[in-house]
Amino acid sequence: MRKINDIIIIDGMGYDSNVYVFNDIIVDTGTGQNMDYILKSIKDAGGSVDDLSLIVNTHHHYDHIGGNQYLDLEVAMHSRDARALEEGDQEALLATMFGKSMEKMKIHHKLEEGDKIHDFEVLLTPGHTSGSICLYDGETLISGDTVFADGGFGRVDLGGDMGDMRRSLERLSKLDIKYLLPGHGPAVEDGSKHVKMAHEIATGYY
């Protein structure tokens, strides 16, 4: 657990996604199976769960939303991905893949391209799911499962689309990214390099 620009970085444990906390926002919540670790990490970093008011989910997969039900907070997600959680579509949420189930959940804020979360702008980056988003503040990219360090990018065989992924990575490759904070794996500096690598690799897929 460390910080970049006052963003608390909580590395995913087990199948959990990474979790990021800044201001009154928690981005993704993991599977929910390691909430004690997540809550302790926030406290150890000098934060408090009592200061949080909103969960922002980068997409609707179980390993990013499972912890939502253990936090009494409003939830924000892109409108394209919100339906699966509001309808409790276990297959779309990938809950069944993890041998779990996920209760239906109200999405209080249906995010769209260009919305603001404090200093971060919502970027719609479909590919991993149709409603995957990244958050970008001009320096830091919180990328969910759209792009990872060292040229990795999210799977497209679980309700995604490779053409969308290529276009999203092309768009992100044009941004000036100092810090890349992905949904899994390490947060890294020189983020633009990693995103451009992912775009080049994706472009080679047919």
C-alpha positions in Angstrom: 0.0 0.0 0.0 1.4 3.4 -1.0 0.3 6.8 -2.2 0.6 8.7 -5.5 -0.6 12.3 -5.4 -2.8 11.6 -2.4 -4.3 8.6 -4.0 -4.2 5.6 -1.7 -3.2 2.5 -3.7 -4.4 -0.8 -2.3 -3.0 -3.8 -4.2 -5.6 -6.5 -4.9 -5.4 -9.6 -2.7 -6.4 -12.9 -4.3 -8.9 -12.3 -7.0 -9.5 -8.7 -5.9 -9.0 -5.8 -8.2 -6.8 -3.0 -7.0 -8.6 -0.4 -5.0 -7.9 3.3 -5.1 -9.0 6.0 -2.6 -8.9 9.7 -3.0 -10.9 12.6 -1.5 -14.3 10.9 -0.6 -14.1 8.4 -3.5 -13.2 4.7 -3.5 -12.6 3.3 -7.0 -13.5 -0.4 -7.2 -14.0 -2.6 -4.2 -12.6 -6.0 -5.1 -14.6 -9.3 -4.6 -15.6 -8.4 -1.1 -13.7 -11.4 0.3 -10.9 -9.3 1.8 -12.7 -6.2 3.1 -10.8 -6.3 6.4 -7.6 -5.9 4.5 -9.0 -3.1 2.4 -10.4 -1.2 5.3 -7.2 -1.6 7.3 -5.1 -0.4 4.4 -7.2 2.8 4.1 -6.7 3.4 7.9 -3.0 2.7 7.7 -2.7 5.2 4.9 -4.2 7.9 7.2 -7.7 7.7 5.6 -11.1 6.9 7.1 -14.0 4.9 5.6 -16.2 7.4 7.4 -14.9 10.1 5.0 -16.0 8.1 1.9 -19.3 9.0 0.1 -19.1 7.3 -3.3 -18.0 4.1 -5.0 -16.9 4.5 -8.6 -16.8 1.2 -10.4 -14.6 1.1 -13.6 -16.9 -1.7 -14.9 -19.3 -4.3 -13.7 -17.2 -7.5 -13.2 -17.5 -9.2 -9.8 -13.8 -8.8 -8.9 -14.3 -5.0 -9.0 -17.8 -4.7 -7.5 -18.1 -7.5 -5.0 -17.1 -5.3 -2.1 -19.8 -2.7 -2.9 -22.4 -4.5 -0.8 -20.2 -4.2 2.3 -19.9 -0.4 2.1 -22.9 1.8 2.8 -22.1 4.2 0.0 -23.8 5.4 -3.2 -22.5 3.7 -6.4 -21.4 5.3 -9.7 -20.9 3.3 -12.9 -21.2 3.9 -16.6 -24.8 3.6 -17.8 -23.8 0.8 -20.2 -22.6 -1.5 -17.4 -25.1 -0.4 -14.8 -27.9 -2.6 -16.1 -26.2 -5.9 -15.4 -25.8 -5.0 -11.7 -29.2 -3.5 -11.3 -30.8 -6.6 -12.9 -28.5 -9.1 -11.1 -27.2 -10.7 -14.3 -24.8 -13.1 -12.7 -23.2 -14.2 -16.0 -22.5 -10.7 -17.2 -21.1 -9.8 -13.8 -18.9 -12.9 -13.9 -20.1 -13.8 -10.4 -20.7 -17.4 -11.6 -17.2 -17.6 -13.0 -15.9 -16.9 -9.4 -18.4 -19.4 -7.9 -20.3 -16.6 -6.3 -23.5 -14.6 -6.7 -24.1 -10.9 -6.5 -27.3 -9.2 -5.2 -29.0 -6.7 -7.4 -27.7 -3.2 -6.6 -29.0 0.3 -7.3 -26.6 2.5 -9.3 -27.2 6.0 -8.0 -25.1 7.8 -10.6 -25.1 6.6 -14.2 -21.8 8.0 -15.5 -21.2 9.2 -19.1 -18.2 10.4 -21.1 -16.9 13.7 -19.9 -18.5 13.5 -16.4 -16.2 14.8 -13.6 -15.2 12.9 -10.4 -13.4 15.7 -8.6 -10.4 16.5 -10.8 -10.8 13.3 -12.8 -12.7 13.2 -16.1 -14.6 10.0 -17.0 -13.4 8.5 -20.3 -15.6 5.8 -21.9 -13.1 3.1 -23.0 -15.1 0.1 -24.1 -13.3 -3.2 -25.0 -13.2 -5.2 -21.8 -16.9 -4.4 -21.3 -19.0 -2.0 -23.3 -19.2 0.4 -20.3 -15.6 0.3 -19.1 -14.3 3.6 -18.0 -11.0 5.2 -17.1 -10.5 8.3 -14.9 -7.9 10.9 -16.1 -6.8 14.1 -14.5 -4.2 15.2 -17.0 -1.4 13.3 -15.3 -2.8 10.1 -13.7 -4.9 7.5 -15.4 -7.0 5.1 -13.3 -7.6 2.5 -16.0 -9.6 -0.4 -14.6 -9.1 -3.4 -16.8 -8.7 -1.4 -20.0 -4.9 -1.3 -19.8 -2.2 -2.7 -17.5 1.5 -2.2 -17.0 4.0 -3.6 -19.5 1.6 -3.6 -22.4 -1.2 -5.7 -20.9 -4.9 -5.1 -21.6 -8.2 -6.6 -20.4 -9.7 -9.8 -21.8 -12.3 -9.3 -24.5 -13.7 -12.8 -24.5 -16.0 -12.1 -21.5 -18.5 -9.8 -23.1 -16.0 -7.4 -24.6 -14.9 -6.5 -28.1 -11.4 -6.4 -29.6 -12.3 -3.6 -32.1 -13.5 -1.5 -29.3 -10.4 -2.3 -27.2 -8.1 -1.2 -30.1 -9.9 2.1 -30.5 -9.8 2.7 -26.7 -6.1 2.0 -26.5 -5.4 4.2 -29.5 -7.3 7.0 -27.8 -5.4 6.5 -24.5 -2.1 6.3 -26.3 -2.5 9.9 -27.3 -2.8 11.1 -23.7 0.1 12.4 -21.6 0.1 9.9 -18.7 2.7 10.1 -15.9 1.1 7.6 -13.6 -0.8 4.5 -14.7 -3.0 3.0 -12.0 -4.5 -0.2 -13.4 -7.2 -2.6 -12.2 -4.7 -5.4 -11.6 -0.9 -5.5 -11.3 1.5 -2.7 -10.3 0.8 1.0 -10.5 3.7 2.5 -12.6 5.3 5.7 -13.6 5.9 6.7 -17.3 2.3 5.5 -18.0 2.3 6.7 -21.6 5.0 4.2 -22.4 2.9 1.3 -21.0 -0.2 2.4 -22.8 1.5 2.8 -26.1 3.0 -0.7 -25.7 -0.5 -2.1 -25.1 -1.8 -0.3 -28.2 0.9 -1.7 -30.3 0.3 -5.2 -29.1 -3.5 -4.9 -29.5 -3.0 -3.6 -33.1 -1.2 -6.9 -33.9 -4.2 -9.0 -32.9 -6.6 -10.1 -35.7 
